[in-house]
Amino acid sequence: MTQRKIIAFKKILGIKEEILGITFSDIKPAKFKFYRDTACTILARAFSTKKTLLFGKKNYRQLCPGADYFLKFSRISQAQAIKAYIEKECVFKNKNICRNFLNSLPKPSSFLKNKFIIIKPLASNDRPAIVLLLTTPAQTGRILGLLSYSHYRRVEIFPCLPTCFSFFFPLTTSNIHLNFIDYYDRYYQGKAKGKSIWPESKMIVSMESKDFEEVLSNLRITPYGNLKPKLRPVEIDSF
């Protein structure tokens, strides 16, 4: 991918936030910024800054027990997770429903073990493991259309899914992942100076780097990009 294509993509779709690349590495980048955030607030911060951010298992810990559980940063049992979901967050009616939810989720593979998770704005010649976009529903539909033009792909959505799954979900399933940003992340811990850091109108699109390259390649050849099809506009009477 080239910087020109990335800029053109953002302009055509009207995307204002940074497009992010996620890399899992044993080595810290030469320059980075670390904040004592939860995983989801680290991600929100990354969408609005041009800085390279980082967190990991040992010396650069994030603050959310849920992310620790799902990213396997801490030894938190399923019983502890179920108790938190039911008694603290009130997400599920009973243990069986919560257990079915947890057992249905894809598990992070060994690529996450003891790795730094590096988040940076996507640049030319980058080949991150995951590309993340913060988009409106209309922009999301266009991105899925751009990808499906040359290779029809399955999209996966899980209800009640934590925001931190967007860091790795496509690597476990090879499918595009739509994350609606968890209610707890959006309304409770997603606050800065009393204001929400996640806009109501935005969701996260998570995909492998090769899929985003395909999106960029199709930008000029499909109406989901900037191709103008030979369609007659239809006007509707007021109702």
C-alpha positions as CSV (number, residue, x, y, z in Angstrom):
1,M,0.0,0.0,0.0
2,T,1.1,3.6,-0.6
3,Q,0.5,6.7,1.4
4,R,-1.2,8.2,-1.7
5,K,-3.8,5.4,-1.7
6,I,-4.4,5.7,2.1
7,I,-5.0,9.4,1.8
8,A,-7.3,8.9,-1.2
9,F,-9.2,6.3,0.6
10,K,-9.8,8.6,3.7
11,K,-10.8,11.5,1.4
12,I,-13.2,9.5,-0.7
13,L,-14.9,7.9,2.3
14,G,-14.7,11.0,4.5
15,I,-12.8,9.3,7.3
16,K,-11.3,11.8,9.7
17,E,-9.7,9.6,12.4
18,E,-6.3,7.9,12.0
19,I,-6.3,4.5,10.4
20,L,-4.4,2.2,12.8
21,G,-2.0,-0.7,12.3
22,I,-1.6,-3.3,15.1
23,T,1.6,-5.2,15.4
24,F,2.5,-7.9,18.0
25,S,6.2,-7.9,18.7
26,D,8.9,-9.1,21.1
27,I,10.8,-5.8,20.5
28,K,9.7,-2.4,21.6
29,P,9.7,0.3,18.9
30,A,12.5,3.0,19.1
31,K,9.9,5.7,19.9
32,F,6.6,5.1,21.6
33,K,4.3,6.6,24.2
34,F,2.8,4.6,27.1
35,Y,-0.2,5.7,29.0
36,R,-1.7,3.9,32.0
37,D,-5.0,3.3,30.2
38,T,-7.4,0.4,29.7
39,A,-7.0,-1.4,26.4
40,C,-10.1,0.4,24.9
41,T,-9.0,3.9,26.0
42,I,-5.5,3.2,24.6
43,L,-7.3,2.4,21.3
44,A,-9.5,5.5,21.5
45,R,-6.4,7.6,22.2
46,A,-4.6,6.1,19.2
47,F,-7.5,7.0,16.8
48,S,-7.1,10.7,17.7
49,T,-3.3,11.0,17.8
50,K,-0.4,10.4,15.5
51,K,1.7,8.8,18.2
52,T,2.9,5.2,18.4
53,L,1.3,3.7,21.5
54,L,2.2,0.4,23.3
55,F,1.0,-1.9,26.0
56,G,1.9,-5.4,27.0
57,K,1.9,-8.1,29.7
58,K,4.7,-7.1,32.1
59,N,6.1,-3.6,32.4
60,Y,3.6,-1.8,30.2
61,R,0.3,-3.1,31.6
62,Q,-3.1,-1.8,30.7
63,L,-5.7,-1.4,33.5
64,C,-8.7,-3.5,32.5
65,P,-9.2,-6.9,34.1
66,G,-11.5,-7.9,31.2
67,A,-8.8,-7.2,28.6
68,D,-6.3,-9.1,30.8
69,Y,-8.6,-12.0,30.7
70,F,-9.4,-12.0,27.0
71,L,-5.8,-11.1,25.9
72,K,-4.4,-13.7,28.4
73,F,-2.3,-11.2,30.2
74,S,-3.4,-12.5,33.6
75,R,-4.5,-15.8,35.0
76,I,-8.2,-15.0,35.5
77,S,-10.5,-18.0,35.6
78,Q,-13.7,-18.3,33.6
79,A,-15.6,-18.5,36.9
80,Q,-14.1,-15.1,37.9
81,A,-15.1,-13.6,34.4
82,I,-18.6,-15.0,34.7
83,K,-19.0,-13.5,38.2
84,A,-17.9,-10.1,36.9
85,Y,-20.2,-10.2,33.9
86,I,-23.2,-11.1,36.1
87,E,-22.7,-9.4,39.4
88,K,-20.7,-6.3,38.4
89,E,-21.7,-5.5,34.9
90,C,-25.2,-7.1,34.8
91,V,-24.7,-8.2,31.1
92,F,-26.2,-11.7,31.4
93,K,-29.2,-13.2,33.3
94,N,-27.4,-16.2,34.6
95,K,-24.2,-18.3,34.6
96,N,-25.3,-20.6,31.8
97,I,-25.9,-17.8,29.3
98,C,-22.6,-16.1,30.2
99,R,-20.7,-19.4,29.9
100,N,-22.2,-20.1,26.5
101,F,-21.1,-16.6,25.4
102,L,-17.6,-17.0,26.6
103,N,-17.2,-20.5,25.1
104,S,-18.4,-19.2,21.7
105,L,-15.7,-16.6,21.4
106,P,-12.5,-17.1,19.4
107,K,-9.4,-17.5,21.6
108,P,-6.2,-15.5,21.0
109,S,-3.4,-17.7,19.7
110,S,0.2,-17.9,20.8
111,F,1.1,-14.8,18.8
112,L,-0.1,-12.7,21.8
113,K,1.9,-14.5,24.4
114,N,4.4,-12.2,26.1
115,K,4.2,-9.8,23.1
116,F,4.1,-6.0,23.0
117,I,0.9,-4.7,21.3
118,I,2.0,-1.8,19.2
119,I,-0.6,0.6,17.8
120,K,0.5,3.3,15.3
121,P,-1.1,5.3,12.4
122,L,-0.9,3.3,9.2
123,A,1.8,4.5,6.8
124,S,3.1,3.4,3.4
125,N,5.0,0.1,3.3
126,D,3.6,-0.9,6.7
127,R,2.5,-4.5,7.0
128,P,0.7,-4.7,10.4
129,A,-1.1,-7.8,11.6
130,I,-4.3,-5.9,11.9
131,V,-5.8,-2.7,10.4
132,L,-8.4,-0.9,12.5
133,L,-10.8,1.9,11.3
134,L,-13.2,4.0,13.3
135,T,-16.2,4.5,11.0
136,T,-19.9,5.4,10.7
137,P,-22.4,2.8,9.5
138,A,-22.3,4.3,6.0
139,Q,-18.5,4.2,5.8
140,T,-18.6,0.7,7.1
141,G,-21.0,-0.4,4.4
142,R,-18.7,1.1,1.8
143,I,-15.6,-0.6,3.2
144,L,-17.4,-4.0,3.1
145,G,-18.5,-3.3,-0.5
146,L,-14.9,-2.4,-1.5
147,L,-13.7,-5.7,-0.1
148,S,-16.5,-7.8,-1.5
149,Y,-16.0,-6.5,-5.1
150,S,-13.2,-8.9,-5.9
151,H,-13.5,-11.5,-3.1
152,Y,-16.8,-11.9,-1.3
153,R,-15.9,-12.1,2.4
154,R,-17.8,-13.1,5.5
155,V,-18.2,-10.5,8.3
156,E,-18.5,-11.6,11.9
157,I,-20.4,-9.7,14.7
158,F,-20.8,-11.0,18.2
159,P,-23.2,-9.4,20.6
160,C,-21.9,-8.0,23.9
161,L,-18.3,-8.3,22.6
162,P,-15.6,-6.4,24.4
163,T,-13.8,-3.7,22.3
164,C,-10.4,-5.3,22.9
165,F,-11.4,-8.2,20.6
166,S,-10.8,-5.9,17.6
167,F,-7.1,-6.1,18.3
168,F,-6.9,-9.8,17.2
169,F,-10.3,-11.1,16.1
170,P,-9.5,-11.4,12.3
171,L,-6.3,-13.4,13.1
172,T,-8.3,-16.1,14.7
173,T,-11.0,-16.4,12.1
174,S,-9.6,-14.8,8.9
175,N,-12.9,-12.9,8.7
176,I,-13.6,-9.2,8.9
177,H,-14.8,-8.1,12.3
178,L,-17.3,-5.4,13.2
179,N,-17.1,-4.2,16.8
180,F,-19.8,-1.9,18.1
181,I,-17.7,-0.8,21.1
182,D,-18.9,-2.4,24.3
183,Y,-21.4,-0.5,26.4
184,Y,-19.1,-0.6,29.4
185,D,-16.2,0.8,27.3
186,R,-18.4,3.5,25.7
187,Y,-20.4,4.7,28.7
188,Y,-18.4,3.9,31.8
189,Q,-14.6,3.6,31.4
190,G,-14.6,5.4,28.1
191,K,-14.7,8.8,29.7
192,A,-12.1,11.7,29.8
193,K,-12.8,14.8,31.9
194,G,-16.5,13.7,32.1
195,K,-16.9,13.4,28.4
196,S,-17.3,10.2,26.3
197,I,-14.3,9.4,24.1
198,W,-16.3,7.1,21.8
199,P,-18.8,8.9,19.5
200,E,-22.3,7.3,19.5
201,S,-22.2,7.2,15.7
202,K,-18.9,5.2,15.4
203,M,-18.0,1.5,15.3
204,I,-14.7,-0.3,14.7
205,V,-13.8,-2.3,11.6
206,S,-11.0,-4.8,12.1
207,M,-9.3,-6.7,9.3
208,E,-6.0,-8.2,8.3
209,S,-3.5,-6.1,6.4
210,K,-3.9,-8.0,3.2
211,D,-7.7,-7.3,3.2
212,F,-7.2,-3.6,3.7
213,E,-4.8,-3.7,0.7
214,E,-7.6,-5.2,-1.3
215,V,-9.9,-2.4,-0.2
216,L,-7.4,0.2,-1.4
217,S,-7.0,-1.6,-4.8
218,N,-10.7,-1.5,-5.5
219,L,-11.2,2.1,-4.6
220,R,-11.5,3.4,-8.2
221,I,-13.4,0.4,-9.8
222,T,-16.5,0.1,-7.7
223,P,-19.3,2.5,-6.7
224,Y,-18.4,1.7,-3.0
225,G,-15.4,3.8,-3.8
226,N,-15.7,6.6,-6.3
227,L,-16.8,4.9,-9.5
228,K,-20.0,6.5,-10.8
229,P,-22.4,3.8,-12.0
230,K,-24.9,4.4,-14.8
231,L,-27.9,4.7,-12.6
232,R,-30.7,7.3,-12.8
233,P,-31.3,9.1,-9.5
234,V,-34.7,8.6,-8.1
235,E,-36.5,11.5,-6.3
236,I,-39.3,10.8,-3.8
237,D,-42.2,13.0,-3.1
238,S,-42.5,14.4,0.3
239,F,-44.3,12.2,2.8
